[in-house]
Amino acid sequence: MNDDIYEKEFSSDKRNSKAGFDEREWLDTYENWESHLSKTLKLLFEAKISTYQESGPLQGGDNITVLSISGEEDLYGILVRITKNRNY
């Protein structure tokens, strides 16, 4: 494949229209979702780790307090800033 053709195919708003991916539509949806969460999600809230963790300081059953949303990742989903509560 010619590099010039590749660059042109992926430089528009519809980066991969052959696969049905519309970057502008995705960004609009993401921004609407972010706006909705900021209006409706009440932080701080308590939660419990529900699944086994292979590594790290948290284990299934641990109680945490969610302090804020810190980002989003394709692999992990929503990332949050937390504090671990004591388990009695």
N, C-alpha and C positions, 0 to 999 in steps of 0.2 A: 504494500500500500504506500502511496506517495505521501510524504509528511505534510505537504501543503493541503491535500484533500482531507487528511485526518484532522488538521487544525481547523479547517473551515467547518467540518461536520460537527465539531464539539465546541465551537465558539459562540453559537447563537443561544437565545433564551431557551429554545427547545433543544437541549443538548443531545438527546438521544430519542428523537421522535419515532424512529423505527421500532423502538422497544416500548413506546407509549409513555416515556418519561418527559414531563414538562417541568423544567426547573422553576419557572415563574409560578406555576400553579402550586407546586410543592411548597415554595417559599411563602406564598399567600396563605396556604393552609396552616403552615407552621406558625406564622405570625398570628393568625386568628386563634389557634390553640393556645399559644403563649399568653395572649390577651385574656382569653377566657379563664385560664388558670390563675392569672394574677388577680382577677376580680372575684373568683369564687373559692379558691383554696385558702383556707385559714391556717396560717403557720403561727405558731408552733403546734405540733400534734405528736402524740405518742403512737408508736408502732411496735410490732414484734417481728423479729427476723424469723421468717417462716420456713426457710430451706437450709439444708446443710451447707456449710461453707468449707471448701477444701483448704483454704488458707486465710490468713488475716486475723484480726483481733475479735471479729464477731462470729458467733455460732448460732445455730438454730435455737430459738427460744429466748434469745437476748432481747431485752426491752431497750428501745432507743427513743430519743426525741428528735424529730425532724425540725431543723432550724431554718433551712432555706433550700431552694432549688439552685444548684450550682451549674447545671448544664444538661446536655443530652448527648448520648452516643448511640450509634447504630447497633453496636454489639450489646451494650448494657441497658439502654433505655434512659430513663430519667436519672440523673445523678443528684444526690442531695447532700447537704452538710448536716451532720448529726452529732449528737452526744449520746454516749452509752449510759443508760441508767443502771443502777445497782439492781441485781436480781436477789431477792430474799427468799 
